[in-house]
Amino acid sequence: CASRRRLAKMAAPFTPLVLLLALGRPALSGAQATEGAAAAPHRRFEYKYSFKGPHLVQADGTVPFWVHTGNAIPSADQIRITTSLKSQKGSVWTKTKSIFEYWEVEVTFRVTGRGRIGADGLAIWFTEEQGLEGPVFGAADKWNGVGIFFDSFDNDGKKNNPGVIVVGNNGKLLYDHQNDGSTQALATCQRDFRNKPYPVRVKITYYQKMLTVLVNNGFTPDKEDYEFCAKVEDMVLPSQGYFGISAATGGLADDHDVLSFLTFQLTEPGKEAPTPDSEIPQKDKEKYQEEFEHFQQELDKKKEEFQREHPDVQGQPGKLFGLFFNSDDVFETVSDRELRQIFEGQNRIHLEIKQLNRQLDMILDEQRKYVSAVTEEIAKRGAGFPGQQGQVSQQEIETVVKTQEEVIRQVKEIRNSVTDALRSISGAQHPGSAGVYETTQHFNDIKEHLHIVKRDIEHLVQRNTPSSEKQKCPELPPFPSCLSTVHFFIFVAAQTVLFIGYVMYR
């Protein structure tokens, strides 16, 4: 498994190409399914208008086919449009205009902030020109196209935010910020997209002059769990335009992170579907072919140099370390991945059990110290009060014996739980004979046993923690009386007579 992980890391630079090829799947989109169209359009992935991690950023810090402006920060797996600082603006836009009439985009993003209320929001754009920077969620105003706004802050005080607003523009209108665009909105829906456990997903479809917005609220890991949000009919958009996404913060601030932006070309049924080669100029094809041949030559040279320097590993692809590996072992299979996950889970379980054993040893040491202290105290009390030695010793011994019996019982339960966990681990070490279901059941049992062990240890620690109260000293025996009752009354009577005589004399 370790060698396969190394090979997978070495193959990481080739993953973007595989990812782009895998995303171009002809499938029925959710928007058309909900609209009940008679025939689904042909759907083709457009890599030049899309981005997705990992390895999203090139060595020079740019995103292929995209340009970022303002406070946008691209990273390996996402683009942070704005950070959670006041008065931030950022955006990313495609470098070239789209050349298809109908399209569908799937955007995955996160909006997170510490406060109960956030600001300002995020916008997804399709416009005739790039709105690199401006007052409308970080992009330019007076755009020609459509913007889908995810507005976080309630400017008009109507308590309808966070919400999704679809606003069209012909290049002449100014966005009405004070009313949250309600006077210009073509369609709206109220959705809370902040601080969700899973990324929020949006599917926007423009097909046959109809714009549809579907939203996945981020409460489930199911990527296709979309809900209908808004629909605009008879909408005319520019035949060619730029795709973009922008965000802005104000007095309040959120982190606006975009994980992916996937664009698909939609072709009407009956029309000839575009072929991948039809849009690649011959000059570009020759350039790509030349780069591939150059890379292949460099790879062959480095491989020959490595084989000359390491003749002992020739013919053993598993021992090669570097850029050279067996092409059959680049990608791990499903069974290999399951085995690796099982072994990693077993390693974590072993570490947890070792930690529990250390805690158990500490508890036993504390218990021994407690017993020693109690024994010494009993011996001291017995030596100081011989008359009560038998009574005090018997009570203390009974208490200690009961405590020890309880400790021994709980320790046995903990050991039984650890033994069951180890037995489950041993059973999980043979996944070939069991199956994925049995392996999952083993891990569930191990998790339950670990919870039982943890609960028992916490109970044992609380039970045997030495009390902060001071031990009460034993009661002293009653001292013998030096004055009898008769002498006491005689003394009181004499004192009374003397007092009365003194008063009479005065």
MOQUIWO-V993804 format. One record per run of one state. SS is the DSSP state (H for helix, E for strand, - for the rest). FROM is the first residue (numbers start at 1). TO is the last residue. If there is no record, write none. Layout:
SS&FROM&TO  SS&FROM&TO
This chain:
-&1&1  H&2&10  -&11&11  H&12&23  -&24&29  H&30&35  -&36&41  E&42&45  -&46&46  H&47&49  -&50&50  E&51&52  -&53&56  E&57&57  -&58&62  E&63&63  -&64&65  E&66&70  -&71&72  E&73&74  -&75&78  E&79&82  -&83&88  E&89&94  -&95&101  E&102&112  -&113&120  E&121&127  -&128&135  E&136&136  -&137&138  E&139&139  -&140&143  E&144&151  -&152&162  E&163&170  -&171&184  E&185&189  -&190&193  E&194&194  -&195&199  E&200&207  -&208&209  E&210&216  -&217&226  E&227&233  -&234&241  E&242&248  -&249&254  E&255&267  -&268&275  H&276&279  -&280&281  H&282&309  -&310&310  H&311&313  -&314&316  H&317&319  -&320&326  H&327&329  -&330&333  H&334&384  -&385&385  H&386&428  -&429&435  H&436&464  -&465&484  H&485&505  -&506&506
